[in-house]
Amino acid sequence: MEINLNTPALLFPAISLIMLAYTNRFLSLSNRIRSLHDKYQSHEQKHIIHGQIKNLRYRLKLIKNMQALGVITFLGCIICMYLIYTQFMMVANIVFAISLICFAASLFLSLIEIQLSTKALELELSDIEGLEDPSVIEYFRKKFGRD
C-alpha cells in the first residue's frame, strides 16, 4: 500500500479528540479521588470507599497508559510524515503501522476503563436497598409493558 503525506495527517484530529476525552476522564477521576479521600478521612462508609479506591487506582493506571499510547501514536504520525518527506517509504509504512496499532491499543484500554467506571458506579449504588440490576431485555420488557 502506498501512503502519502496526508495519510498520517488524517489521524491528527482523531488523536487530538481522543486525547481530550482521556484528559477529561482523568480530571473527573482526580476530582472523585479527592472527594473519596475527604470521605475516608471523615470515616464515612469505609467499606464502600475501600472498594472504590482499589477500582480508581487501576483506572488511573489505565488512563495513564491510554494517554501514553495516544502520545506515541501522535509522535509516530509525525515521524511517519517526516519519513515520507525524506522518501524513506518502507520505514514510513512500518512507523505508520505501529502508530495504528498503538492507537487501537489505546482505544482498547479506553473500553476497559469505561467498563471499570460502570463497576465503580455499581459499587457506589450497592448500599441502596432494593436496587435492581435487570438485563437489557428485562429493562425493555418492563419499560414497554410486554411480558
N, C-alpha and C positions, 0 to 999 in steps of 0.2 A: 504494500500500500504506500502510496506517495502522499506525504504530508507537506503542507506549505506553511509559511509564517503565520497565517491566520488560524490554523488548526489549534495550536495550543492557546492562542489568544482568545479563542471562543470560550475556553474554560474560566477565564478571569472573572466574569460576572457571577458565574455559578459558585466559584470558590469564595469570592467575597461575600456573597449572600449566606453561604453555609457557615463561614467563619463568624459572621454577625450573629447568626442564630446560636452558634456554640457559645459565643461571648454572653448572649442574653441568658442562656441556660446556666452558665457559670455564675453570673451575677445573681440570678434568682436563688440558686443553690447556696451561695455565700450568705445571702440575707436569711435564708431558712436556717442555716447552721448557726448564725449569730442569735437568732430567735430561740432555737433549741438550747443553745448554751446558757442563755439567760434563764430559761425554764429549769434547766438542770441545776443551775446554781441555787434556785429558789426551792428545790426539792419537790417539784410538782410532777407526778406521773413518771417516775424514773424508769419503770419497766418499759413503757412505750417509747420514751426518749432514747433509751439504750439501743433498742432495735432500729430506730430511725437513724441514729448516729452511725451504726455499722453500715446501713444502706447508703448514707450520704458519703462516707469515706470511699466506698467502692465507686460511687457515681463520680466523685471528684477525680479519681484516677482515670475513669473512662473519659471524662471531659478533657482532661489534660492530654490523653493520648489522641482523642479526636482532633483537638487543636493542633497537636504536633503533626499529625498526618496531613491535616489541611495545609499547614505551612510548608511541609515537604512537597506537597502537590503543587503549591504555588511556585516554590523555588524550582521544582522540576520543569514546570512550564516555561519559566523564564530562561533556564539553562537550555531547554529544547529550542526555544526561539533563537538564542544565540548560536547554537549548533547549526540550525538551519541557515542562519545568516552567513555563517562561515563555511557552509557547504559540507559539513560532516553529517550527511544524511543517515548513515547507518546508526551512528551513536545517537543522533537526534530521535530516531524511531524507538530506540531502546529506552532512552530517558523519558520519552512521552508515554511509553507503555508502563513504565514504573510509576509515573505520575498518576496514570489512570487507576492502577492497582491501589496506590495509596489513597486516592480519593474514594474508591469503593470500600476500602477497609475503614476509612473514616466514617462513611455513611453506615456501615455495618455496626460499628461501635455506637453510633448515634441511636440506632434501633435498639440495641441492648440497653442503653441508658434510658430511653423512653420507657421500656418495659419495667425497668427498676423504679422509675419515678412513679409509675402507677402502683407498684407494690408498696411504695412509701406512703402513698395516699390511702391505700387499703389499711395499712398499719395505723395510720392516724385515725381512721374511722372505726378501728376494731373495738374500741371501748363503748361504742353506741349499741345499746341493746336492740335486738330485732332487725338489725341491718341485713338485708337480703343481698345476695350476690347471684342474680339469675344469669343464665346463659343468654346469649344474644337472641336466640329463638324464643326462649321463655319471655324475654323482655318484650318482644314484638307481639307475642300472643296476648300478653297482659295489656299492652298498650292499645291494641286494636280489638280487644274483647273476643278473640277467637280461641276456642278450646281444642 
